[in-house]
Amino acid sequence: MSYTDKRYGHQILRDGKPVPKRALNDADSSISLRREVSGVPRSMTWREKRNQVRLVYKTLQSLRAHRCRVGTKTYTAAIILLSRYGHPAKALDMWEEMKQERVYPNAEAYEYTLVAAAGRDDTGDLPADRALVAAKAVWAEMRADGLRPTTKAYNALIHAHQKAGMGAKALLLGEAMGTDRVDPNQHTYSALLLACSKEGQIEQIIQDMARVRVSPNTTIMNAGIRSCSGDYRMAEKLFEHFRDQGVAPDTATLNTFTRCYRLASVPKRAFRLVAAAAKVTEPKPPPWDSYTYNSLIACCGMMTARRWDRHHERAALLGEHARVSGHFTMRTAVALARVHAKYQLLDEVLKLYRSAEFTPRTERTMLEIIAALHAVTGEEVPRHMAEKLRGIETPANTSLADFLQQQASAFDADDDPPYCLTAATPRVATASC
């Protein structure tokens, strides 16, 4: 009997002949794992991603039960998939299990484990400082094994330092690439731009990029704009520089600009930018995504809250547009809840809580907003909600507006942009990262 994937009904073939299930080697097992666990993460809810992660473990268990070979390639595929669906902590656990089973990693396994440590974390189980410690440990083991670091490995380590707030160390790693004779690519410079925050450093990185003849692209432009933080004038200057070199903006460019204006406390400029972009016919303006809606809703929350203002109605309208267009996410609900909380609309916040699906981490954020708003207004909440609020601490000696601003800052800091290293994808798809 040949091995047939139950989900898709295709067989593992070798030399054109079906392979008996018990004769699967390591390469066959890795192919089977990648076929069983498939799907685009961006189009999935967090529950669907969690089910995909469970399927990884279930498939590995099935392969072991049928005495299939689970070696370096299979473990590497599992690490890639776990990281791809936003579970880097589980990917690093798989790395440790791989070593405990005396399965020796190759260069590819080291690379993707580093990418997993630097990747996006949807669970909150791997803080940036722990991720950096794990990335450094994997890097040290790779060097101890005598393997030469690749561009992908350097990019992942630079990104891990950037996420942990160690921009100076990330820039030193960029210089070390020249010592190791490792050629940087476009993703290297986007990670370096994300790591730096001073105008002089940004200009130096752009000059180095021109010196080694790495052509700029949209990802590099977006990283440069994001590195400006709240200095929107510098961001606009960088945008003009890259536009003169023929780099076209995209949706992420729109999102990074709205974020920059939000950090600079000039939310009106974000709406002016969106209005100006909508009037452009050639080239066609970039479409909106969930990040665009979230950022514009957050800008509504930054407007002055007076009785005659209608900013919360504008935010609600943006939320309805996001829902109709299929871009309404749990982060959209949280951003909208903050705006309603600023206007002390407890009923609207409760409706959002009931209508959206949250991860445990995001649900706690929503409950903190409800608890703070309930403490200010004193309005009654349903009994089941009162039970959930018992374990939530309300902010002491802090106004509601200050609390919402602090929470929004922490939430935005955790909201990484969808750049190359935020989610690993299998093999060929990430060969250019």
N, C-alpha and C positions, 0 to 999 in steps of 0.2 A: 504493500500500500504506500503510495507516494504522499508526501506532505502537502496538504491543501489548506490554505488560509480560509477559515470559515467565513470571514467577513467579506472577502472579495472572490473567493472561489478559484483563485489561480494557484498554480503549482510552482514549486521550486524545481528548476530544471538544471541539469548539468550535462553538457555535451548533447543537448537536445532530448535527453531522457529524464523522466521523473525520478527524483531522488527519494529513496525510502526515508521515512520520517526519522528513524534512529540513526541515519547516516549523515544527517546535516552537520556540516563543519561550521567553523566560526563565521566565515563569510556568509554562508547560507542563513545562519541564525540571525545575523545582523540585518540581512535583507528582509527576512520574515518580520522582524521587529518593526522595521520602518514601514512595511506595508500594513501591518495591523494597526499601528498608531499613526494616523495621518489627520490632516485638517489644518486650516489656516488660523493661527491664534487670534488675529485681529478681528475675525468674524465670530468669535466664540465668547460666550459668557464665562464667568469664572467657574460656574458649576461644570460646564462642558470641558473646560481645561482640566479641572480636577478629575473628571472621569477619564480623560486621556492619560493623566498621570497614573491613575489606578490601573489602566489598561497596560501601561508599560510594565508594572510589576506583575500583573496577571500573565502577560505573554512570556516574561522571563521565567516565571514559575512553571508555565506549561512546557517551555523548551527544556528546562531541567528535568521535569517529570518524564519526558520522553528521551532522556539521555542525549540530548543534542549538545554539541560543543558550544559553550558560552565562553568566548575568549575576549581578546583585546578589542576586536572590531565590534562585537555585540555590546560590550560594556560602553565603548565609545558612543555607539548609536543611542544607548539608553541615556547617557549623560547629555547628549545633544537634545534629545526629546524632552527630558525633564527641564532643561534650561529653556527650551523653546516655549514651553507652556508656563513659564513664570515661577518655577520652583528651583532656584539655584541651590538652596540648602539641601534638597533631596539629591541634586546632581552631585554635590560634594560628598554626600553620604555614599552614593554609588561609587564614587572614586575611591573612598576608603574601603568599601567592600571589595572592590576590584583588587586592591593591594592585599587585603586579608586572605583572599582566595588564591594568592600567589599568581595572579595574572599580571604579567609585566606590561606596563604601558609603552606605547610607541610615541613618536613625535606628534601624531595626530591626536592621540588621547590627551597629551599634555596641553596642546593648543586649545582644544574644546573645553577642557576643565578650567583653564584660565578664562575663556570666554564666558563660561557659566558663572564663575565667581564675580565677573564684572558685569553680568547681565542684569536684566530687569527682574525685580523681586515683587511678585504680586501677593505674597503671603505675609511679608514682614518678619519672616523667620531668620533672615540673614541681614543684619544691619551693615551699613557701609564699612564700619571699622572692622567687623568680623570678616566681611568679604575680602577686605584688603589683606588681613592676616592670612586667610586661606590662599589668596592669590600669590602672596610672597612665598608661602610654604611650597606650593606647586612649582613655582619658578625655581626655588632653590633645589628641589629634587630633580628638575629637568637639567639644570646646570651640572648637578652632581653626577648625573647619568652620562654626561659628556655630550648631550644633544645641543646643537647650535640653535639658538632662538631664532624664530622666524618673524616676519613682519606681523603676522596675525597675533603671535604671542606677545610681542611688544605692544601692539595696539590694545590688547586686553589689559595688560598690566598698567599702561598709561591711563586707561579708562577707570580701572579700579582705584588708582590714586586720585583721579579727578573726582570720583563719587565720594571719596572719603575726605575731600576738602584739602588735599595735599597737592596743590597746583605746582609749587616749586619743585617738588620731587618728580612730578610728571614731566616737567620741562627738562629736568636732568636726564630722565630716561630717553627723551627725544634726542638729546646730545649723545647718549651712550650708543644709540643705534649706529651712528657713524663710526664709533670705535670698533663695534662688532661687525662692521661692514654689512649691515642690514639696510636694505633700501626702504625708505618710507614711502607710503602711498597716500592716496587722498584721505583714507580713513584715519591714518596717523595724524595728519594735520587737522582734521576735524576734531579729534580727541584732544590734541594739544591746544587748539583754540578754546575748547570747552574748559580746559584746565586753567587758562590764564585769565586775568581780569584787568590788567593794567594796559593802557593804550600803547605804551612802548613795547610791551611784550607782543601784543597783537600785530603791530607793524613789523616786528622782527620775524615773527613766524611767517607772515606773508612774504617777506623778502627771502627767507630761507626756501620757501616753497617755489618761488620763481628761480632761485639759484639752482635747485636740483631739477628744475623743469617738470614739476608736477602741476598739471593743468588744474585750475580751480573748477569746482562743480557746485551744484546747488547745496549739497550737504555741507561743504566747507563754508559757503556763504552763510547758511543758517547757523552753523556753530559759531562763526565770528559774531553774528548779531546777538546770539544768546550770551556770549561771553561779555558783552557790553553791560549786562544786567540792566541797571536803570539809567545808563547814560545813552538816552535815545538819540542825541545829536551825533555821537560817535557811531551808533548803529546805522543811522541814515547815511553817514559818510562812507561807511564800509559798503553799504548796499549800492551806492553810486559807483564805488570803485569796482565791484564785481560786475555790475551791469555793463560798465564800459568794456569789460573783458568778455562780454557775450554770455554771461551766466543768467539763465532765466529763473525767475522766482517760481515757487510752487506753494502748495497749501501750508507746508511747514514754515515757509518764509512769513506768510501771513500770521501764523500762530506765534512765531518768535517775536515779531514786531508788536503784536497785541500784548504779549507778556512783558516786553520791554517797557511799553507805555504804562502798563499796570504797575510795574515796579517803580517807575519814575513818578507815580501818582498823577499822571496826566491821562486819565481814561478817555477824555473826549477825543484825544488824538487817535485812539484806536477806532472809534466809530467813524471819524473822518477818513481814516485809511480804508476801512471796509467800504464806505460809500464811494470813495475815489476808485477803488479797485473794481467795483461793480459797474462803473461807467466805461471802463476800458473794453473795447471790442476786439482789438488786435494787439497782442495776442489775447486769447480767451482768458478771462480771469480764473484763478485757481478755485476749485470747489471747496466748500467748507467741510470740515470733519468734526468729530466730537471735541477735539482740542479747541477748535475755533469757537464753538458754541460755549464751552466751559469758560474760556477766557473772556468772551464778551459778557457773559452773565456775571462773572466776577467784576468786570468793569462797571456794570450797573450797580453792584453793591458798594463801589467806591464813591459813587455820586453822593452829594449832600442829601441827607434824608430829612425832608420837610413834608408837612402835611399836603401841600399842593403839588409836590413832585410825583411823577408817575414812573419812576425808574423801576420799581418792583413790577409794574405792569409790563414794561419793556422786557424785563428779565423773564417774566412768565411767557410772553409771546415768543421769545427766543427758545425757551424750553419746549413750547408746543411745536415750533418749526423743527427742532432737533428730534422730537418724537416722531413727527410725520416723515422726516427724511431718513429715519433709522439710525440716527447718531446720538440718541438719548442713552447715556450710560449712568452708572451709579455715581460717577464723579460729577456728571451734569446735575443729578439730583442734589448732591451735597452743595455744589455752588449755588443752585437755586434756593436751597434751604437757608443758606447764609443771608441771601438778599431778603427773603421773607422774614428771617429772624431780626434783621436790622430794623424792619418796620413793625416788629412785634406781632407778626401774623402767625400765631401758633397753629391755627387750624390748617393753614396752607402747608406748614412744615409737616404736620401729621399726615396729610394727604400724600405728600411726597414719600414719606417713610413707608406708607402702605402700598404705594404704586410701583416702587422700584425693588430690584433684587440686589442685595448687598453682600459683599464678603464680610466675614466677622470683623475684620479690621475697619472697613468703611462703615459698617453698622454702628460700631462704637462711636465713630466720629459723628454720625447722625444723632445718636443718643445724647452725646455731649451737648450738641446744639439745642436739642429739645429740653434737656435738663436746665441749661443756662437760661433759656427763654421762659421755661415754666417758673423758675425762681424769680424772674423779674416781673412777669405778668400776674402770677398767682392763679391763672386759669386752670380749671380742672382738666385732667387727662383721663382717658379710659383706664379701667382697672388693670388690664394686662400691660398697658404702657407704664403705669405707676410701678408695677413689679419690676419691669426692666430698668427703670430709672433708679432703683434703690442702690445699686452698686456703682452708680455714676456720681463722681464728685463734682459739685458746682464750683465755679471759680470764686475764690475769696478775695475781697478787696480789689476786684477788677470789674470795670464796667462791661456791659454786654458787648459794646462796640469794640473795646480793646481785646476782649476774649475772642471774638470772631476774627479780628485781624491777626492775632497770634496763631490761631488755629489754621487760618488760610495760608499764612506764611509757611508753617510746618508742612501743610498738605501740598503746597506748590513745590517745596524743596524736594519732596519725595516723588513728584510727578516727572519722571525722566522723559525727554523727547524721544520719539521713535527713530533713533539713529541706528547705525549698523550693529553696534554691540549690545543693544538692549535686549535682543532675543536671538539666540543662535538657531540656525536652520541647518538641516542635514547637508553635509559634504559639499557637493558642487555649488549649492545655493549660497554658501558663505565663503567660497574660495577667494573672492575678491576683497573680503573684509580685512 
